[in-house]
Amino acid sequence: MHVLFVCSGNVCRSPIAERLTHAYALAHGLPHLTAESAGVRALVGFPIEPVAARVIEGLGASADGFRARRLRPEMIKRADLVLAMTEQIRDRSMELLLGTSHCTFTLREARRIATDTGARTVAELAVARREYGEIDDANISDPVGLGGAAFAQVGDRIAAELMPLLDALDLGSGTKREPETEPEPEPGPRPSPVVHLPLSPRPLIAARAASSILDYPVSWSR
């Protein structure tokens, strides 16, 4: 099974879920369980936010070698299961590639349906959702701009939803799809610029605002 996790900037919530899934697959000897993550307004090229990286390591996973990516239709197409951090992001993901509502859920929605109904496959999750309906408190909020305690709380919440979901699912039921490398950009008259912005005391928030309208990396200078 290949799982795609989606959040906003792809530097906090979805990387936490991705790296916890990698650790789960390694610990349980499940080479067919793979995961990647992306953001609907990704901070393209950024590493995992430093406090989020410490949360990942504290939960027993690795934060190394990560770079944020923008959500693209081909990522959704190769996923067996798409798990978004909020209902709004879930709906954005479904709009990006039509015909994928059957495999797209919020993380909390999928976990609750699986544990409450006994659904063990993505197809069974989709069928059970028709009867189950909307759930309360389906979102996992973004900790960017908050303190370390908020990041730790979000990490614990993701782990508390993700681990029971992985335990409940038949992880061999999906088609194994190896994550694909992003295609190289087509050559143009000039390379995409790197935007240099003044150093901000809250750089991730400012970078997110810039990245919401730009599709290339943002760097910081004094």
C-alpha positions as CSV (number, residue, x, y, z in Angstrom):
1,M,0.0,0.0,0.0
2,H,1.3,3.5,-0.9
3,V,0.0,6.3,1.3
4,L,0.1,10.0,0.5
5,F,-0.2,12.5,3.3
6,V,-1.2,16.0,2.5
7,C,-1.1,19.2,4.6
8,S,-0.6,22.9,3.8
9,G,3.1,23.7,3.8
10,N,4.5,20.2,3.8
11,V,7.0,21.0,6.6
12,C,5.1,19.9,9.7
13,R,2.1,17.7,9.8
14,S,2.3,15.6,6.6
15,P,6.1,14.9,7.0
16,I,5.4,13.8,10.6
17,A,2.9,11.3,9.3
18,E,5.1,10.2,6.4
19,R,8.1,9.5,8.6
20,L,6.1,7.7,11.2
21,T,4.7,5.4,8.4
22,H,8.3,4.7,7.3
23,A,9.2,3.8,10.8
24,Y,6.1,1.6,11.2
25,A,6.9,-0.2,8.0
26,L,10.5,-0.8,9.1
27,A,9.5,-2.0,12.5
28,H,6.9,-4.4,11.2
29,G,8.9,-5.7,8.2
30,L,6.5,-4.3,5.7
31,P,8.5,-3.3,2.6
32,H,5.3,-3.0,0.6
33,L,4.0,-0.2,2.8
34,T,5.4,3.1,1.4
35,A,4.5,6.7,2.0
36,E,5.2,10.2,0.8
37,S,3.8,13.7,1.5
38,A,3.1,17.0,-0.1
39,G,1.4,20.3,0.5
40,V,-1.3,22.3,-1.2
41,R,0.7,25.4,-0.5
42,A,4.1,23.8,0.0
43,L,7.2,25.6,1.0
44,V,8.9,24.1,-2.0
45,G,12.4,22.8,-1.2
46,F,12.3,23.5,2.5
47,P,13.4,20.9,5.0
48,I,11.1,19.8,7.8
49,E,10.5,22.6,10.3
50,P,13.2,22.2,13.0
51,V,10.8,21.8,15.9
52,A,8.7,19.3,13.9
53,A,12.0,17.4,13.1
54,R,12.7,17.1,16.8
55,V,9.1,15.8,17.4
56,I,9.6,13.2,14.6
57,E,12.9,12.0,16.2
58,G,11.2,12.0,19.7
59,L,8.6,9.6,18.2
60,G,11.3,7.3,17.0
61,A,11.4,8.2,13.3
62,S,14.0,10.0,11.1
63,A,13.6,13.5,9.8
64,D,16.7,13.4,7.5
65,G,16.8,14.0,3.8
66,F,13.4,15.7,3.4
67,R,12.4,18.5,1.0
68,A,8.9,19.9,0.8
69,R,6.9,19.4,-2.4
70,R,3.8,20.8,-3.9
71,L,0.8,18.4,-4.3
72,R,0.5,17.3,-7.9
73,P,-2.1,15.1,-9.6
74,E,0.4,12.4,-10.4
75,M,1.1,12.0,-6.6
76,I,-2.6,11.4,-6.0
77,K,-2.8,9.0,-9.0
78,R,-0.1,6.6,-7.7
79,A,-1.5,6.6,-4.1
80,D,-3.7,3.8,-2.8
81,L,-4.8,6.0,0.1
82,V,-4.7,9.8,0.5
83,L,-4.8,11.1,4.0
84,A,-5.3,14.9,4.5
85,M,-4.8,16.8,7.8
86,T,-8.0,18.8,7.4
87,E,-11.3,18.6,5.6
88,Q,-10.5,21.6,3.4
89,I,-7.2,20.1,2.3
90,R,-9.0,16.7,1.7
91,D,-11.5,18.5,-0.6
92,R,-8.7,20.4,-2.4
93,S,-6.9,17.1,-3.1
94,M,-10.1,15.5,-4.5
95,E,-10.6,18.6,-6.8
96,L,-7.1,18.3,-8.1
97,L,-7.7,14.8,-9.5
98,L,-11.4,14.0,-10.1
99,G,-12.6,10.5,-9.3
100,T,-10.4,10.0,-6.2
101,S,-13.0,10.6,-3.5
102,H,-13.1,6.9,-2.8
103,C,-9.5,6.8,-1.5
104,T,-9.3,10.3,0.0
105,F,-10.0,11.0,3.7
106,T,-8.8,13.1,6.5
107,L,-6.5,11.1,8.8
108,R,-8.9,11.3,11.7
109,E,-11.8,10.3,9.5
110,A,-10.1,7.2,8.2
111,R,-8.9,6.1,11.6
112,R,-12.4,6.5,13.2
113,I,-14.2,4.7,10.4
114,A,-11.6,1.8,10.4
115,T,-11.7,1.3,14.2
116,D,-15.5,1.8,14.5
117,T,-16.7,-0.3,11.6
118,G,-13.9,-2.9,11.1
119,A,-13.1,-1.7,7.6
120,R,-9.8,-3.2,6.5
121,T,-9.3,-2.0,3.0
122,V,-9.5,1.3,1.2
123,A,-12.6,0.1,-0.6
124,E,-14.3,-0.9,2.7
125,L,-13.4,2.5,4.1
126,A,-15.2,4.2,1.2
127,V,-18.3,2.0,1.6
128,A,-18.4,2.5,5.4
129,R,-18.1,6.2,5.0
130,R,-21.5,6.4,3.2
131,E,-23.2,5.0,6.4
132,Y,-20.9,6.6,8.9
133,G,-21.3,10.2,7.7
134,E,-19.3,13.3,8.8
135,I,-17.2,13.1,12.0
136,D,-16.8,15.8,14.6
137,D,-13.3,17.3,15.0
138,A,-11.9,15.8,11.8
139,N,-9.0,18.3,11.5
140,I,-5.5,18.3,12.9
141,S,-4.5,22.0,13.1
142,D,-1.3,23.6,11.9
143,P,1.2,24.3,14.7
144,V,3.3,26.8,12.7
145,G,3.8,30.0,14.6
146,L,3.1,28.3,17.9
147,G,5.5,27.0,20.6
148,G,7.2,23.7,21.0
149,A,4.4,22.3,23.2
150,A,1.9,22.8,20.3
151,F,4.2,20.9,17.9
152,A,4.6,18.1,20.4
153,Q,0.8,17.9,20.8
154,V,0.2,17.8,17.1
155,G,2.9,15.0,16.8
156,D,1.2,13.0,19.5
157,R,-2.2,13.5,17.9
158,I,-1.0,12.3,14.5
159,A,0.7,9.3,16.0
160,A,-2.5,8.5,18.1
161,E,-4.6,8.5,14.9
162,L,-2.1,7.0,12.5
163,M,-0.9,4.0,14.4
164,P,-4.3,2.5,15.1
165,L,-5.3,3.1,11.5
166,L,-2.2,1.2,10.2
167,D,-2.9,-1.6,12.7
168,A,-6.5,-1.9,11.5
169,L,-5.8,-1.9,7.7
170,D,-4.9,-4.8,5.6
171,L,-1.7,-3.1,4.3
172,G,-1.1,-5.7,1.6
173,S,-4.5,-4.9,0.0
174,G,-3.3,-2.0,-2.2
175,T,-1.1,-2.1,-5.3
176,K,2.5,-1.5,-4.4
177,R,3.6,1.7,-6.2
178,E,7.1,3.0,-5.7
179,P,7.2,6.8,-5.2
180,E,8.3,8.4,-8.5
181,T,10.9,11.0,-8.9
182,E,9.5,14.5,-9.8
183,P,10.1,15.2,-13.5
184,E,12.8,17.7,-14.3
185,P,11.3,21.1,-15.3
186,E,11.3,21.8,-19.0
187,P,14.0,24.2,-20.1
188,G,12.9,27.7,-20.5
189,P,14.4,31.0,-21.6
190,R,15.8,31.5,-18.0
191,P,15.8,29.5,-14.8
192,S,13.2,30.1,-12.1
193,P,14.5,32.7,-9.7
194,V,15.1,32.1,-6.0
195,V,13.2,34.9,-4.1
196,H,15.3,36.5,-1.4
197,L,13.2,38.0,1.4
198,P,14.3,39.9,4.6
199,L,14.9,37.7,7.6
200,S,11.7,37.5,9.6
201,P,11.2,36.5,13.2
202,R,8.5,34.2,12.0
203,P,10.0,33.0,8.6
204,L,7.8,30.0,8.0
205,I,4.7,32.1,8.2
206,A,6.1,34.7,5.8
207,A,7.5,32.0,3.5
208,R,4.1,30.3,3.4
209,A,2.5,33.5,2.2
210,A,5.1,33.8,-0.5
211,S,4.9,30.2,-1.5
212,S,1.1,30.4,-1.9
213,I,1.6,32.4,-5.0
214,L,5.1,31.2,-6.1
215,D,6.1,27.7,-7.3
216,Y,9.8,27.9,-6.6
217,P,11.9,28.1,-3.4
218,V,12.1,31.1,-1.1
219,S,15.3,31.9,0.7
220,W,16.1,34.4,3.5
221,S,18.8,37.1,3.8
222,R,19.6,39.7,6.4
